[in-house]
Amino acid sequence: MPTGIIVINKPRGLTSNGTLQRVRKAFGAKSAGHVGTLDPMATGMLPLCLDEATKVIAEVESGGKCYEFTVELGSRTDTGDADGEVVERAAVPALDAARIQTALAAFRGTQKQVPPMYSALKRDGRPLYALARQGIEVEREARTIEIRRLELVAIRESAIDLVCECAKGTYIRVLGEDIARALGTVGHLTRLHRAWVEPFRDLPMCSLETALEGAGQGRNLLPADAPLQGLARASLTAEQLAAVRHGQAVQAEAHPRPPQGRRVRIYAPDGLFVGLAEARPDGWLQPRRLIHASAM
């Protein structure tokens, strides 16, 4: 099985799932999943996990993200981006860097954000975007988000370029609309690029075309433990490996020593990645997510 991770620079106009399925089929993977979701209009980093590597998604999907985006001022769309229909127009006041910086300062830090109707969140089993396409709007509960960095990159005639580093769950389309309101007008995104997502920040991205061309030879496929290098590591003996395969805890030393409850990368005697264990209070390691032996 083609177990591994491929980090795609998603092209504009394709959904995250559409990108995933094209790569899955090209590699012949039985299962696959993506870390985070990008809107069809968005481009940028989309990590795809194939077969046994899907077992690491739960460990990495809560990482921070960085987005580069453009807010077109003076018009608002029903989707919050350029793919939607204009539903409101407003005059754009004279803007300078000082005024924009003052507005941006109010958005940094922890705050509440109401998710958009055009999102994959579900209500009674139905995605909100399906309801929105029928003209139905439902109440959404505000969620806590964290904006760690929000900076002005450039001012255009009727648009501003921004960069944002944020925690999981932040909708940049909503942020763009809120920034426009804070500037005394309305707005929508015309560009959205995800520069990186933790812990894949330093891993190489490849284009979808490159990924599909190299699928037959397994090129551009990173090992399942590539995004887990920040976790402690433990090497097992043959006996410990056999015990772990049967779900039994083992007394193996991890470096650096992990706090109780933290995940630990565990490896076979030959150095192959076995999966993840949890550090118990007694110092033993309890296996949690294991890579199938046939994929090693």
Secondary structure, 3 states (H helix, E strand, C coil): CCCEEEEEEECCCCCHHHHHHHHHHHHCCCCEEECCCCCCCCEEEEEEEEHHHHHHHHHHCCCCEEEEEEEEECEEECCCECCCCEEEECCCCCCCHHHHHHHHHCCCEEEEECCCCCCCCEECCEEHHHHHHCCCCCCCCCEEEEEEEEEEEEECCCEEEEEEEECCCCCHHHHHHHHHHHCCCCEEEEEEEEEEECCCCCCCCEEHHHHHHCHHHCCCCECCCHHHCCCEEEECCHHHHHHHHCCCCECCCEECCCCCCCEEEEECCCCCEEEEEEECCCCCEEEEEECCHHHC
